[in-house]
Amino acid sequence: MKKNKKIAIFLAARSGSNRLANKHFLKINDKLKVIDACILRLKKTKKINKIYLCTTKRKEDLKFKSVCKKNKINFFRGSTNNVLKRFIDCAKANSIQILVRITGDCPLIDPKLIDKCVNLHLSKRADYTTNTLKLSYPDGLDVEVIKLSALLKSQKICKDKYNKEHVTPFIRSSEIFKKYNLKYSKNYSNQRWTLDYKKDYLFIKRVFSFFSPNIHFSWKQIINSEKKNYRLLNIKNR
């Protein structure tokens, strides 16, 4: 599968979580931290060969630089609260026309799902493609593929603080953009696979431990393993 030089993954990460301190740097096992697991899984995408970790210019977020160096990805620092501007500035500085937005608290992100969203986006010549307009995937597998031109239009039209902080609310709600949604045949959106609380962390550790030493399991393998080993993964009752 040919990789497009104008497409990049923008991995959003920052310190200062009030609910789970230093969550990106929590250890999944002796060798792997949450942010490392996320990056290593992202690197398995077939359509994209550029990853930018986009964080703030705050002193405490400088520690992400060593993460990028270790994993051989790009490091970008921008606006603290205006994440929309941070993404636009990174895209402009690096000649990126289409960005794939992923958050660093989703270490179970599936690269095959990213490729599906990118393929749909390109085939439909969309402004915005996601799997979250109509939910069907577990929370923690969120993918957003966005044209830079759509972000620029959103920035120009909508001055709302919420849009600046969350990047895509205006695009998602407005009728002026060409949008597509990737939906799975079954609805697993009631399952929580993202990292905000200690119980999320314990669950993610269990998943990686179950598949160890393999860290490149698919989201469907997690679902199937949960069905066969309900008491081990304990997805539904955590």
FIRO-619713 format. One record per residue (C-alpha): residue number from 1; residue in three letters; chain; x, y, z. Coordinates in nm, 4 decimals, padded with zeros to 6 digits, m for minus. Example, Ala and Ser with C-alpha at 12.3 -4.5 7.8 and 13.67 -1.06 7.14 Angstrom:
(1,"ALA","A",(01.2300,m00.4500,00.7800))
(2,"SER","A",(01.3670,m00.1060,00.7140))
//
This chain:
(1,"MET","A",(00.0000,00.0000,00.0000))
(2,"LYS","A",(00.1546,00.3290,m00.1123))
(3,"LYS","A",(00.2061,00.5937,00.1538))
(4,"ASN","A",(00.0957,00.9522,00.0938))
(5,"LYS","A",(00.3564,01.2150,00.1904))
(6,"LYS","A",(00.0889,01.4801,00.2428))
(7,"ILE","A",(m00.0844,01.2775,00.5179))
(8,"ALA","A",(00.0397,01.2565,00.8765))
(9,"ILE","A",(m00.0786,01.1344,01.2130))
(10,"PHE","A",(m00.1072,01.4125,01.4697))
(11,"LEU","A",(m00.0837,01.2528,01.8124))
(12,"ALA","A",(m00.2184,01.4922,02.0743))
(13,"ALA","A",(m00.0655,01.4597,02.4204))
(14,"ARG","A",(m00.0123,01.6874,02.7173))
(15,"SER","A",(00.0578,01.6662,03.0885))
(16,"GLY","A",(m00.1697,01.7782,03.3650))
(17,"SER","A",(m00.4557,01.5282,03.3760))
(18,"ASN","A",(m00.6601,01.5944,03.6904))
(19,"ARG","A",(m00.8193,01.2493,03.6835))
(20,"LEU","A",(m00.5055,01.0368,03.6368))
(21,"ALA","A",(m00.1736,01.2091,03.6949))
(22,"ASN","A",(00.1057,01.1543,03.4414))
(23,"LYS","A",(m00.1117,00.9018,03.2581))
(24,"HIS","A",(00.0913,00.8945,02.9349))
(25,"PHE","A",(00.3963,00.7777,03.1277))
(26,"LEU","A",(00.2309,00.5031,03.3298))
(27,"LYS","A",(00.3941,00.1646,03.2785))
(28,"ILE","A",(00.2017,m00.1040,03.0937))
(29,"ASN","A",(00.4814,m00.3501,03.1677))
(30,"ASP","A",(00.8530,m00.3394,03.2569))
(31,"LYS","A",(00.9524,m00.2103,02.9133))
(32,"LEU","A",(00.6519,m00.0166,02.7867))
(33,"LYS","A",(00.4784,00.3064,02.8857))
(34,"VAL","A",(00.1324,00.4077,02.7640))
(35,"ILE","A",(00.2603,00.6675,02.5160))
(36,"ASP","A",(00.5202,00.4265,02.3756))
(37,"ALA","A",(00.2575,00.1578,02.3199))
(38,"CYS","A",(00.0368,00.4076,02.1389))
(39,"ILE","A",(00.3194,00.5203,01.9089))
(40,"LEU","A",(00.4408,00.1684,01.8309))
(41,"ARG","A",(00.0901,00.0640,01.7314))
(42,"LEU","A",(00.0450,00.3781,01.5195))
(43,"LYS","A",(00.3664,00.2983,01.3313))
(44,"LYS","A",(00.1970,m00.0119,01.1888))
(45,"THR","A",(m00.0302,00.1967,00.9663))
(46,"LYS","A",(00.0129,00.1188,00.5965))
(47,"LYS","A",(m00.0993,00.4536,00.4541))
(48,"ILE","A",(00.1049,00.6929,00.6683))
(49,"ASN","A",(00.4763,00.7207,00.7428))
(50,"LYS","A",(00.4797,01.0494,00.9365))
(51,"ILE","A",(00.3794,01.0923,01.2985))
(52,"TYR","A",(00.3906,01.4241,01.4860))
(53,"LEU","A",(00.3446,01.4296,01.8608))
(54,"CYS","A",(00.1719,01.7646,01.9108))
(55,"THR","A",(00.1956,01.9064,02.2601))
(56,"THR","A",(00.2083,02.2452,02.4308))
(57,"LYS","A",(00.4916,02.4899,02.4972))
(58,"ARG","A",(00.4568,02.4439,02.8708))
(59,"LYS","A",(00.7737,02.3387,03.0521))
(60,"GLU","A",(00.6225,02.0146,03.1822))
(61,"ASP","A",(00.5447,01.8977,02.8280))
(62,"LEU","A",(00.9052,01.9173,02.7160))
(63,"LYS","A",(00.9449,01.5605,02.8451))
(64,"PHE","A",(00.7588,01.4359,02.5368))
(65,"LYS","A",(01.0638,01.5320,02.3320))
(66,"SER","A",(01.2611,01.2339,02.4617))
(67,"VAL","A",(00.9643,01.0094,02.3808))
(68,"CYS","A",(00.9745,01.1274,02.0209))
(69,"LYS","A",(01.3495,01.0814,01.9961))
(70,"LYS","A",(01.3271,00.7294,02.1373))
(71,"ASN","A",(01.0494,00.6294,01.8973))
(72,"LYS","A",(01.1894,00.8230,01.5995))
(73,"ILE","A",(00.8846,01.0398,01.5390))
(74,"ASN","A",(00.8463,01.4172,01.5021))
(75,"PHE","A",(00.8016,01.6557,01.7946))
(76,"PHE","A",(00.5918,01.9730,01.7718))
(77,"ARG","A",(00.5040,02.2293,02.0374))
(78,"GLY","A",(00.2252,02.4807,01.9943))
(79,"SER","A",(m00.0617,02.6618,02.1622))
(80,"THR","A",(m00.1623,02.5263,02.5031))
(81,"ASN","A",(m00.5388,02.5778,02.4958))
(82,"ASN","A",(m00.6041,02.6443,02.1266))
(83,"VAL","A",(m00.5475,02.2896,01.9996))
(84,"LEU","A",(m00.7026,02.3800,01.6643))
(85,"LYS","A",(m00.4295,02.6392,01.6107))
(86,"ARG","A",(m00.1649,02.3933,01.7323))
(87,"PHE","A",(m00.2693,02.1433,01.4662))
(88,"ILE","A",(m00.2949,02.4046,01.1912))
(89,"ASP","A",(00.0485,02.5447,01.2764))
(90,"CYS","A",(00.2031,02.1970,01.2717))
(91,"ALA","A",(00.0391,02.1114,00.9390))
(92,"LYS","A",(00.1503,02.4388,00.7768))
(93,"ALA","A",(00.5067,02.4087,00.9063))
(94,"ASN","A",(00.5408,02.0571,00.7657))
(95,"SER","A",(00.3394,02.0830,00.4411))
(96,"ILE","A",(00.0723,01.8386,00.5607))
(97,"GLN","A",(m00.2577,01.8579,00.3719))
(98,"ILE","A",(m00.4472,01.5812,00.5527))
(99,"LEU","A",(m00.4036,01.5044,00.9198))
(100,"VAL","A",(m00.5181,01.2037,01.1195))
(101,"ARG","A",(m00.6056,01.3084,01.4725))
(102,"ILE","A",(m00.5321,01.0556,01.7467))
(103,"THR","A",(m00.5089,01.1167,02.1213))
(104,"GLY","A",(m00.2227,00.9836,02.3322))
(105,"ASP","A",(m00.4537,00.8280,02.5917))
(106,"CYS","A",(m00.5659,00.5601,02.3440))
(107,"PRO","A",(m00.2909,00.2934,02.3449))
(108,"LEU","A",(m00.5311,00.0321,02.2030))
(109,"ILE","A",(m00.5774,00.2312,01.8813))
(110,"ASP","A",(m00.5890,m00.0035,01.5820))
(111,"PRO","A",(m00.3722,00.0914,01.2792))
(112,"LYS","A",(m00.5936,m00.1093,01.0429))
(113,"LEU","A",(m00.8882,00.1035,01.1494))
(114,"ILE","A",(m00.6860,00.4158,01.0726))
(115,"ASP","A",(m00.6063,00.2839,00.7248))
(116,"LYS","A",(m00.9744,00.2127,00.6608))
(117,"CYS","A",(m01.0681,00.5690,00.7551))
(118,"VAL","A",(m00.7894,00.7127,00.5377))
(119,"ASN","A",(m00.8930,00.4993,00.2406))
(120,"LEU","A",(m01.2555,00.6086,00.2790))
(121,"HIS","A",(m01.1491,00.9718,00.3119))
(122,"LEU","A",(m00.9377,00.9623,m00.0046))
(123,"SER","A",(m01.1869,00.7645,m00.2132))
(124,"LYS","A",(m01.4709,01.0037,m00.1239))
(125,"ARG","A",(m01.2505,01.3149,m00.1441))
(126,"ALA","A",(m01.3944,01.4130,00.1897))
(127,"ASP","A",(m01.3237,01.7092,00.4144))
(128,"TYR","A",(m01.3707,01.5000,00.7265))
(129,"THR","A",(m01.3887,01.1243,00.7843))
(130,"THR","A",(m01.4279,00.9552,01.1204))
(131,"ASN","A",(m01.5733,00.6577,01.3041))
(132,"THR","A",(m01.7387,00.8759,01.5692))
(133,"LEU","A",(m02.0255,01.0597,01.3982))
(134,"LYS","A",(m02.2352,00.7459,01.4497))
(135,"LEU","A",(m02.0781,00.5421,01.7256))
(136,"SER","A",(m02.0111,00.1709,01.6858))
(137,"TYR","A",(m01.6487,00.1168,01.7919))
(138,"PRO","A",(m01.5248,00.1047,02.1542))
(139,"ASP","A",(m01.4351,00.4388,02.3100))
(140,"GLY","A",(m01.0585,00.4578,02.2625))
(141,"LEU","A",(m01.0533,00.3671,01.8933))
(142,"ASP","A",(m01.1482,00.7164,01.7757))
(143,"VAL","A",(m01.0050,00.8229,01.4390))
(144,"GLU","A",(m01.0518,01.1595,01.2682))
(145,"VAL","A",(m00.9136,01.2296,00.9200))
(146,"ILE","A",(m00.9279,01.5992,00.8385))
(147,"LYS","A",(m00.8261,01.8182,00.5478))
(148,"LEU","A",(m00.6144,02.1158,00.6494))
(149,"SER","A",(m00.8392,02.3328,00.4318))
(150,"ALA","A",(m01.1376,02.2264,00.6456))
(151,"LEU","A",(m00.9548,02.3210,00.9651))
(152,"LEU","A",(m00.8631,02.6592,00.8180))
(153,"LYS","A",(m01.2236,02.7216,00.7178))
(154,"SER","A",(m01.3402,02.6176,01.0649))
(155,"GLN","A",(m01.0870,02.8508,01.2264))
(156,"LYS","A",(m01.2011,03.1415,01.0098))
(157,"ILE","A",(m01.5746,03.0946,01.0616))
(158,"CYS","A",(m01.6047,02.9673,01.4175))
(159,"LYS","A",(m01.4375,03.1655,01.6973))
(160,"ASP","A",(m01.5913,02.9558,01.9745))
(161,"LYS","A",(m01.3555,02.8569,02.2582))
(162,"TYR","A",(m01.4941,02.5030,02.2639))
(163,"ASN","A",(m01.4092,02.4562,01.8963))
(164,"LYS","A",(m01.0551,02.5799,01.9559))
(165,"GLU","A",(m01.0056,02.3370,02.2433))
(166,"HIS","A",(m01.1653,02.0315,02.0787))
(167,"VAL","A",(m01.0626,02.0954,01.7146))
(168,"THR","A",(m01.3568,01.9492,01.5214))
(169,"PRO","A",(m01.6964,02.0382,01.6826))
(170,"PHE","A",(m01.7795,02.2958,01.4143))
(171,"ILE","A",(m01.6785,02.0638,01.1307))
(172,"ARG","A",(m01.8843,01.7815,01.2816))
(173,"SER","A",(m02.1983,01.9954,01.3180))
(174,"SER","A",(m02.1788,02.2151,01.0070))
(175,"GLU","A",(m02.3385,02.1278,00.6735))
(176,"ILE","A",(m02.0716,02.3065,00.4681))
(177,"PHE","A",(m01.8242,02.0163,00.4931))
(178,"LYS","A",(m01.8235,01.6860,00.3066))
(179,"LYS","A",(m01.8230,01.4202,00.5793))
(180,"TYR","A",(m01.8226,01.0412,00.6000))
(181,"ASN","A",(m01.8508,00.7996,00.8896))
(182,"LEU","A",(m01.7007,00.4517,00.9159))
(183,"LYS","A",(m01.9438,00.2296,01.1035))
(184,"TYR","A",(m01.9020,m00.1290,01.2178))
(185,"SER","A",(m02.1763,m00.3877,01.1662))
(186,"LYS","A",(m02.2188,m00.4377,01.5427))
(187,"ASN","A",(m02.2312,m00.1725,01.8121))
(188,"TYR","A",(m01.9504,m00.1903,02.0677))
(189,"SER","A",(m01.9603,00.1772,02.1631))
(190,"ASN","A",(m02.0610,00.0944,02.5219))
(191,"GLN","A",(m01.7103,m00.0420,02.5827))
(192,"ARG","A",(m01.4502,00.1935,02.7268))
(193,"TRP","A",(m01.0900,00.1440,02.6101))
(194,"THR","A",(m00.9487,00.4923,02.6669))
(195,"LEU","A",(m00.7361,00.6119,02.9604))
(196,"ASP","A",(m00.8744,00.8632,03.2096))
(197,"TYR","A",(m00.9129,00.6753,03.5365))
(198,"LYS","A",(m00.7222,00.4135,03.7362))
(199,"LYS","A",(m00.9714,00.1431,03.6370))
(200,"ASP","A",(m00.8993,00.2257,03.2707))
(201,"TYR","A",(m00.5281,00.1833,03.3368))
(202,"LEU","A",(m00.5766,m00.1543,03.5066))
(203,"PHE","A",(m00.7889,m00.2743,03.2159))
(204,"ILE","A",(m00.5321,m00.1649,02.9549))
(205,"LYS","A",(m00.2569,m00.3401,03.1524))
(206,"ARG","A",(m00.4666,m00.6596,03.1567))
(207,"VAL","A",(m00.5145,m00.6481,02.7808))
(208,"PHE","A",(m00.1443,m00.6038,02.7053))
(209,"SER","A",(m00.0559,m00.8720,02.9587))
(210,"PHE","A",(m00.3022,m01.1144,02.8006))
(211,"PHE","A",(m00.1478,m01.0758,02.4528))
(212,"SER","A",(00.2143,m01.0431,02.5732))
(213,"PRO","A",(00.4729,m01.0327,02.4225))
(214,"ASN","A",(00.2721,m00.9317,02.1148))
(215,"ILE","A",(00.1680,m00.5652,02.1293))
(216,"HIS","A",(00.0191,m00.5521,01.7805))
(217,"PHE","A",(m00.3086,m00.7323,01.8418))
(218,"SER","A",(m00.6193,m00.5982,01.6685))
(219,"TRP","A",(m00.9292,m00.4544,01.8297))
(220,"LYS","A",(m01.1268,m00.7553,01.7023))
(221,"GLN","A",(m00.8858,m00.9888,01.8812))
(222,"ILE","A",(m00.9639,m00.8064,02.2057))
(223,"ILE","A",(m01.3372,m00.8523,02.1453))
(224,"ASN","A",(m01.2980,m01.2210,02.0600))
(225,"SER","A",(m01.0701,m01.2830,02.3576))
(226,"GLU","A",(m01.3186,m01.1162,02.5876))
(227,"LYS","A",(m01.5877,m01.3577,02.4660))
(228,"LYS","A",(m01.3650,m01.6601,02.5269))
(229,"ASN","A",(m01.1899,m01.5383,02.8425))
(230,"TYR","A",(m01.4526,m01.3215,03.0066))
(231,"ARG","A",(m01.3165,m01.3466,03.3602))
(232,"LEU","A",(m00.9599,m01.2714,03.2478))
(233,"LEU","A",(m01.0176,m00.9513,03.0526))
(234,"ASN","A",(m01.3328,m00.8546,03.2443))
(235,"ILE","A",(m01.4248,m00.5813,02.9975))
(236,"LYS","A",(m01.7895,m00.5481,03.0846))
(237,"ASN","A",(m01.7671,m00.5382,03.4628))
(238,"ARG","A",(m01.4672,m00.3185,03.5265))
//
